Amino acid sequence: MGLGTTTGNKIYLNVKDGKIVKREPQGGESLFSFVEGNLTGINKREREFNGERVPFWFIDIQDPDGGDIYTMAINYRSGLGLSIFNSLASAEDPTRIKIEVFKHGDFTRATVYNRGEKLTWKYTEIPPTEEVNIGGRTVKNDSNRMALVEKMVAEIVDRIKMEMI
């Protein structure tokens, strides 16, 4: 253990139209293709989105030199989150990562690297969403899929904690 001074800032990022978006303090946005650094945490929190509270995943990635922490927000139910977490779940020590996003048709996709190696999905069988009828309305039920995503995140977080010990 040692003492030090935190010099970095927490920088919040979003993903939109195949790019990582950083809002600038003076207004406007900067667009990036990837974020890279040491994976230090993943958590789920609600945030305000279009006037309502919506769950999001927050992935913390720290500059390897101990500087800024980039917190990338991803919609809780997004296919992008599923893809990123399924890739990270395949890594034994998901610490030094790179998340590269891109647009493919109408969807934002991601390629994830760990220590320079491209990761593949750990789980090839993904539970489908099911249509259910509730009060005369047909809605999608993704509870089985989201249970798998929660399991993936728990596995990843456990591995991050082991690497930090």
C-alpha positions as CSV (number, residue, x, y, z in Angstrom):
1,M,0.0,0.0,0.0
2,G,1.2,3.5,-0.7
3,L,0.1,7.1,-0.6
4,G,-0.5,9.2,-3.6
5,T,-2.5,12.1,-5.0
6,T,-5.2,11.5,-7.5
7,T,-4.5,13.7,-10.4
8,G,-7.1,12.4,-12.9
9,N,-10.7,13.4,-13.5
10,K,-13.8,11.3,-13.9
11,I,-14.9,11.7,-17.5
12,Y,-18.3,10.4,-18.5
13,L,-18.8,8.9,-21.9
14,N,-21.9,7.7,-23.9
15,V,-22.2,5.6,-27.0
16,K,-24.2,7.0,-29.9
17,D,-24.4,6.0,-33.6
18,G,-21.3,3.9,-33.5
19,K,-19.1,6.4,-31.7
20,I,-18.0,7.0,-28.1
21,V,-19.2,10.5,-27.2
22,K,-17.6,12.9,-24.7
23,R,-19.5,16.0,-23.9
24,E,-17.2,19.0,-23.7
25,P,-17.5,21.5,-20.8
26,Q,-17.8,24.5,-23.2
27,G,-20.5,22.7,-25.2
28,G,-20.4,20.4,-28.1
29,E,-19.2,16.8,-28.3
30,S,-16.0,15.0,-29.2
31,L,-16.3,11.6,-30.9
32,F,-14.0,8.6,-30.5
33,S,-13.8,5.1,-31.9
34,F,-12.4,3.4,-28.7
35,V,-11.6,3.7,-25.1
36,E,-8.7,1.9,-23.6
37,G,-7.2,1.4,-20.2
38,N,-7.4,-0.6,-17.0
39,L,-10.9,-2.0,-16.2
40,T,-11.6,-1.0,-12.6
41,G,-15.3,-1.5,-12.2
42,I,-18.8,-2.1,-13.6
43,N,-21.9,-1.1,-11.9
44,K,-25.6,-0.6,-12.6
45,R,-27.4,2.7,-11.7
46,E,-30.5,4.5,-12.8
47,R,-30.2,7.8,-14.5
48,E,-32.6,10.3,-16.1
49,F,-33.2,9.7,-19.8
50,N,-35.9,11.4,-21.8
51,G,-37.8,12.4,-18.6
52,E,-37.8,9.0,-16.9
53,R,-35.5,6.9,-14.7
54,V,-33.7,4.2,-16.8
55,P,-31.1,1.6,-15.7
56,F,-27.7,1.9,-17.2
57,W,-24.4,0.0,-17.0
58,F,-21.4,2.1,-16.1
59,I,-18.0,0.7,-17.1
60,D,-15.0,2.3,-15.4
61,I,-11.7,2.3,-17.3
62,Q,-8.7,4.1,-15.9
63,D,-5.8,5.6,-17.9
64,P,-2.9,3.2,-17.3
65,D,-0.7,6.0,-16.0
66,G,-3.1,6.4,-13.1
67,G,-4.8,9.5,-14.6
68,D,-8.3,10.0,-15.8
69,I,-11.1,7.5,-15.2
70,Y,-13.5,7.1,-18.1
71,T,-16.9,6.0,-17.2
72,M,-18.8,4.7,-20.2
73,A,-22.6,4.5,-19.9
74,I,-24.5,1.9,-21.8
75,N,-28.3,1.2,-21.7
76,Y,-29.0,-1.7,-19.4
77,R,-31.0,-3.7,-22.0
78,S,-28.9,-2.9,-25.0
79,G,-27.3,-5.5,-27.3
80,L,-24.1,-3.4,-27.1
81,G,-23.9,-4.1,-23.3
82,L,-24.6,-7.8,-23.9
83,S,-21.8,-8.0,-26.5
84,I,-19.2,-6.1,-24.4
85,F,-19.9,-8.2,-21.2
86,N,-20.1,-11.5,-23.1
87,S,-16.6,-10.7,-24.5
88,L,-15.2,-9.6,-21.2
89,A,-16.6,-12.7,-19.5
90,S,-14.3,-14.8,-21.7
91,A,-11.2,-13.2,-20.3
92,E,-9.5,-14.8,-17.3
93,D,-8.0,-11.4,-16.2
94,P,-10.0,-8.6,-17.8
95,T,-7.8,-5.8,-16.7
96,R,-6.1,-3.9,-19.6
97,I,-8.9,-3.6,-22.1
98,K,-9.9,-1.8,-25.2
99,I,-13.5,-1.3,-26.3
100,E,-13.9,-0.3,-29.9
101,V,-17.3,0.7,-31.2
102,F,-18.6,1.0,-34.7
103,K,-21.8,1.2,-36.7
104,H,-23.0,-1.8,-38.6
105,G,-26.3,-1.2,-40.4
106,D,-28.7,0.3,-37.8
107,F,-26.8,-1.1,-34.8
108,T,-23.8,-0.1,-32.8
109,R,-21.4,-3.0,-32.4
110,A,-18.3,-3.5,-30.3
111,T,-15.0,-5.3,-30.5
112,V,-13.3,-5.9,-27.2
113,Y,-9.7,-6.6,-26.6
114,N,-7.9,-7.7,-23.4
115,R,-4.1,-7.2,-23.3
116,G,-4.1,-6.7,-27.1
117,E,-6.0,-9.9,-27.9
118,K,-9.4,-9.8,-29.5
119,L,-12.0,-11.5,-27.2
120,T,-14.7,-13.8,-28.3
121,W,-18.0,-14.5,-26.6
122,K,-18.0,-16.8,-23.7
123,Y,-21.7,-17.7,-24.0
124,T,-22.8,-18.7,-27.5
125,E,-26.4,-19.6,-26.4
126,I,-28.2,-16.4,-25.6
127,P,-31.8,-16.6,-24.2
128,P,-34.2,-15.1,-26.7
129,T,-36.6,-12.4,-25.9
130,E,-40.2,-13.6,-25.7
131,E,-43.3,-11.7,-26.6
132,V,-45.9,-11.9,-23.8
133,N,-49.4,-10.4,-23.5
134,I,-50.0,-8.1,-20.6
135,G,-53.3,-6.3,-20.2
136,G,-54.0,-6.7,-23.9
137,R,-50.6,-5.3,-24.9
138,T,-47.8,-7.4,-26.4
139,V,-44.5,-6.6,-24.8
140,K,-41.0,-8.2,-24.9
141,N,-39.9,-10.2,-21.9
142,D,-36.1,-10.2,-21.7
143,S,-35.8,-11.4,-18.1
144,N,-33.9,-14.6,-19.0
145,R,-31.5,-12.7,-21.2
146,M,-30.9,-10.0,-18.5
147,A,-30.3,-12.7,-15.9
148,L,-27.5,-14.0,-18.0
149,V,-26.0,-10.5,-18.5
150,E,-26.2,-10.0,-14.7
151,K,-24.3,-13.3,-14.3
152,M,-21.7,-12.2,-16.8
153,V,-21.1,-8.8,-15.0
154,A,-20.8,-10.6,-11.6
155,E,-18.1,-12.9,-13.1
156,I,-16.2,-10.0,-14.5
157,V,-16.4,-7.9,-11.3
158,D,-15.2,-10.9,-9.3
159,R,-12.2,-11.3,-11.7
160,I,-11.4,-7.5,-11.4
161,K,-11.4,-7.8,-7.6
162,M,-9.0,-10.7,-7.7
163,E,-6.6,-8.8,-10.0
164,M,-6.6,-5.8,-7.6
165,I,-5.7,-8.0,-4.5
